[in-house]
Every structure is written in structure tokens, then in C-alpha cells.
């Protein structure tokens, strides 16, 4: 698991196996590209511990407190996401 995380942008946990609960997450964080993300698809990880280390954590079934500016790349930090603009023209139905 440790080698797979080197220079990675995120770690995704998609199983509830106990071996993934007991990893050295500080070691993993130190080897990853920053900002470093954790996606916990099973809700098994200690979110507060991971956030204290520095991870941006997304866990199934738990709200997130991350603001856009926390995880947009530095060259896009001022960018705002906008919905696509409509042309105002109605599209013809396909037959």
C-alpha cells in the first residue's frame, strides 16, 4: 500500500478490511503530492485523525467542510466554477 501511494494525488479505500484502518497515514501523507486526498468509500477511517495530518477527506455518508479554494490547484485558486450558459435557443426534438 505504501509504494502505491508514493507521488499519488489521492488514496481511495473501497473495502472494509481491517488492514486499511491500521496503515501509517502520516507516512502515506508525507509521500504524496499535495494537496493529498483520501476518499473513504466504506466509512471506516478516522476522518479527524486524517484531517489533523493534513489530508482533504471525503467519506461516504459524512459531510465535508472543504472550501473550493482549499483544493483547487494554485494556478486556478482564484477561478470560480460557473454553470454552462444556455444559448437561449430551443433544441429540436430528434426523431
Helices and strands as residue ranges (DSSP letters): H 2-5, E 10-13, G 18-20, H 25-31, E 37-40, H 47-53, E 56-59, H 68-71, G 74-76
